[in-house]
């Protein structure tokens, strides 16, 4: 306080006051003031970091919107390529079926919308299975996913409850993993080949063969 108010160097002040003896009450008050100042500084730092993070998120969103704005989302070739890349990471490949499992409703909505748009599938006939934690209610989770995906409740069949999670509480936001299953394996084969060929072309072009 004195340093800033009167413009006196801290080293000079230290030499002036080094022999001053403080009472226990004065020491306690200085410590309390120091702790109060530290808490205030931490609160300001948290607010600053939150503000900076919000700015970075807004900047990233703006960049994403500008990129998406240059893409023709009505182009079915672009849509099918996007689906193929997603399928490469999330889709079923070992079974003889076209299927995708996720805990994120948006991913499965995109999957269903793409199947309907690209292959003219009747998504109302697509079957679903759920993988849930032991404390989750199967009927309630079926209703949640049926509403989210706009599919008939009767399309949800087998439910697997993971007994290994018995005794641990599930976070409210977690609704299990929903597997959306389409029986047309030809779609799976095309998507897998598309994603592999595309990735190899990109690797060959930018990293060399």
N, C-alpha and C positions, 0 to 999 in steps of 0.2 A: 504493500500500500504506500509506504513512505517513499520507496524507490521510484514508483511511477508518479506519485504526486509531486515530488520535489526534484526529480531528475538526478538523484544521488546514486552513484554506483553501489551495487550490492557489497562489493569488497570493502568499500569505505564504511558503509553502515555496519558491517560485521566487525571491523576493527573498533568502531565507536562503542558498540554494545556488547562486546565479548565478555566484559567483566560484570555485566548487569545480571543479578541473581533474581530469578522469578520465583514467586510463591507457588505452592502446589495448586492453588486455585487458578492462578494465572496460566500455569502450564496446562491445566485441565481445559480452560477456556480456549487456549490456542489450539489444542488438539481437537476440540469440538468444532472450531471454526475451520480447521484444516479438513476434517472429515466431511463437513457440510459442503465445502468448496469442491472436494473430490467427487462427491455424489452428483453435484450440479454439473461438473465437467463431464462426468460419464453420461449423464442424461442428455447433455447437448451433443456428445459424440454419437450416441445411439440415434438421435434424431437426424443428425447430419448423414450418417451412414444409410439410414432408411431413405432419406431424400435422394441421396446419390444413387441408391439401388433403383428407386422408382424412375429416376431419369434414364438410367441405363435400360430398364425394361421398356420404357416408352420409346426409346431410340431403336431398340431391337424390333419392337412391334412395327414401328414406322418403316424400317428397312424391309421387314417381311411383307408388309402391305404393298410397298412399291414393287417388290419382286413379283408377287402374285398378280399385281396389276398388269404385268407384261405378258402373262400367260393366258392363253385361251382355254378356260376351264371347260368349254363346250366341246373341245377337240377330244374325240374318243380315244385316239392313239395316245395322247398325253395321259388321259385318265387311266387307260389300261396299263401304261408303263408305271404310273404311280401305284396302282394296285399290285403290280408284279413285284415292285421293290418292297412294298409293305408285306406282301405274302412271303417274300424271301426271309423276312425276320420273324413274322408272327404266325404264318400259316402252317397248317398240317402238311407234312411232306412224306412221312413214313407210312401213313395209312392210305388206302385206295379211296380217297374222298377229297372233296374240296371243302376245307373247314378252317376256321380261325378261332382262337381262344384269346380272351383278354379280360382284364378287370376294368378297362376303360371303355365306357359306352360309346364314346365318340369314334374310336377305332372300329368298333363293330358296326356302327351306323354307316360309316364310310364304306365298309366291306359290303354291307347289304345294298346300299345305294349304287355301288359300282356293279354288283352282280345284276341288279335290275336294269341299269342303264346299258351296260355293255352286252349282256347275254340274254336280256329279256326274260329273266327268271321270275317266277311268281314267288316272291319272298315270303308270302303268307304260308307257303308249304314247307319252308325251311325249318328243320328241327334244331332244338337247342338242348344242351346239357350243362349242368352247373357243378363246379367244384367249390365247396364251401368249407369254412372252418366249423369245428364241432359245436360251437355255441350259436351258430346261425340257424334261423328258422327257414326250412326249405320252401314252404308255401309263400312266406313273405318275400323271400328272395326271388322266387319265380314271378310274383306279381311285380316286383321292382323292375326286373329285366324285360318282362312282357310290355310294361308301360314305356320303358326307355326305348326299346327297339321297335315298338309298335307292331308286335307280333301276337298272335292268339295265345292265350294262356295254355291251351292244350298242346301247343307246339313244344312245351318244355317237359321233357321226360326225366331221364335218369339224373339223380343228384348224388354226388359223392361227398361224404362228410369225412374230413381229415381227422381221424381219431388222435393223431399226434398232437393236435392243438387243444385237446381236452384240458380244462383247467386254466387256460389263458384267455383273457377277454379280448374280443375283436374290436378294433376301432370302428366307430359308427359309420365313417365314410367308406369303409371297405365292404363291398357287396359280393365278394367272391369272384371267381373266374367263370365267365360264360363262354361256352363253345358253340359257335354257330356252324351248322353242318349242312352242306349242300352235296347231294349224292353224285353230281356230275364230275367225275374224275378227269375228264378231258380239259376242264378249265384249270384244274390244278397243274396238269402237265404243261399246258401252254404258259401259265404264269411262271412256273419254275424255270422253264427254258428261257423265257423272256428276260427274267432277272439275271440269270447267269450270263447270257450272251451280252446283255447291256453292260454289266459290271466288267466283264472281260474286255469289251471294247474300250471302256473308259480307262481301265488299267493299262491296256496296250498303248493307248494314245498318249497318256500323260505320264506313265511310269516306265513305259517300254515293255516289250514282251519278255 
